[in-house]
Amino acid sequence: EPIVEMATLIRKSDDRLRVIESTGQVKLIDEYYELVFVTRKGKNLKIECSRSAYDKIPFNQQGSLTYKRNTLVKFKYYEDTIYNN
């Protein structure tokens, strides 16, 4: 069951392995993106997300965070709604 909380993004972190072939081709493997939100009650939440959501969610923007276990479902704020896809 998804959980919905008011939260603000305070930190982004990522972990990825970049492989460069002798042909010059570059590919990313084992990509992992994590967002850290703080709730209204001061609790920190570490939420896993997609690369597109990682890039789009702005810092210090309060909004409605929907997540399931520790994975982002969506983040809705005044200007936009960002889905984890």
C-alpha positions in Angstrom: 0.0 0.0 0.0 1.5 3.4 -1.0 2.3 6.0 1.7 1.7 9.7 1.1 3.5 12.3 3.2 4.3 16.0 2.8 8.1 16.2 2.3 11.0 18.3 1.0 13.9 17.1 -1.1 17.2 17.8 0.8 19.7 15.5 -0.9 20.4 13.5 -4.1 22.9 10.6 -4.4 23.7 8.2 -7.2 25.8 5.2 -7.8 26.6 4.0 -11.3 29.4 2.1 -13.0 30.6 3.7 -16.3 32.2 1.2 -18.7 34.2 2.5 -21.7 34.9 -0.1 -24.5 38.0 0.0 -26.7 35.6 1.2 -29.5 34.9 4.4 -27.5 31.4 3.3 -26.6 30.3 4.3 -23.1 27.6 2.6 -21.2 26.3 2.9 -17.6 25.5 -0.2 -15.7 24.2 -0.9 -12.2 22.6 2.6 -12.0 21.1 3.5 -8.6 19.5 6.8 -7.8 18.4 7.9 -4.4 16.5 10.9 -3.1 16.5 12.0 0.6 13.4 13.8 1.8 12.6 15.3 5.2 9.0 15.1 6.3 7.1 17.7 8.2 7.8 15.8 11.4 11.5 15.9 10.7 12.0 12.3 9.7 14.5 11.6 6.8 13.3 9.2 4.1 15.7 7.6 1.6 13.7 6.9 -1.6 15.0 5.0 -4.6 13.9 6.4 -8.0 14.5 6.4 -11.8 17.1 8.6 -13.5 14.4 10.9 -15.0 12.7 11.5 -11.6 16.2 12.1 -10.1 16.9 14.8 -12.6 13.5 16.5 -12.5 12.7 16.8 -8.8 13.9 20.2 -7.5 15.7 20.8 -4.2 13.9 22.5 -1.3 10.5 22.1 -2.9 7.8 20.9 -0.5 5.2 18.6 -2.0 3.2 15.4 -1.6 5.5 12.4 -1.7 4.0 9.0 -2.6 6.1 6.0 -2.1 5.8 2.2 -1.7 8.4 0.5 0.6 11.4 2.7 -0.3 10.6 3.3 -4.0 9.1 6.6 -5.4 5.7 6.4 -7.0 5.3 10.2 -7.5 6.1 13.6 -6.1 3.5 16.3 -6.6 4.2 20.0 -5.9 2.7 23.3 -6.9 4.2 23.4 -10.5 4.3 19.8 -11.5 3.8 16.1 -10.8 6.8 13.8 -11.3 6.3 10.1 -11.7 8.9 7.3 -11.3 9.2 5.9 -14.8 
